[in-house]
């Protein structure tokens, strides 16, 4: 799941499983990519 930070608070996203979070910044746009830590 990729969530764009367009007025969205990251704290509002609840994740049940441990995840690996990557901060991605492209074309001046920032987004967080959530993936299973087991991968």
C-alpha positions in Angstrom: 0.0 0.0 0.0 1.3 3.4 -0.9 -0.1 6.4 0.8 0.5 9.9 -0.5 1.0 12.6 2.1 -1.5 15.1 0.6 -2.9 16.5 3.8 -3.0 13.0 5.2 -1.6 12.3 8.6 0.6 9.2 8.7 -0.7 8.5 12.3 -4.1 7.9 10.9 -2.9 4.7 9.2 -3.1 1.7 11.4 -1.0 -1.3 10.6 -1.4 -4.6 12.3 1.8 -6.3 11.2 5.4 -5.2 11.6 6.3 -3.3 8.5 9.2 -1.9 6.7 8.8 1.8 5.9 10.6 3.5 3.0 10.5 7.2 2.5 10.2 7.9 -1.2 10.6 11.4 -2.7 10.1 11.8 -6.5 9.3 14.9 -8.5 9.1 17.0 -5.3 6.4 14.6 -4.0 6.9 12.6 -0.9 5.2 9.3 -0.1 5.6 6.4 2.3 5.7 2.9 1.1 4.5 0.2 3.5 5.6 -3.4 3.0 5.7 -6.5 5.1 8.9 -6.7 7.1 9.1 -10.4 6.3 9.7 -9.7 2.6 
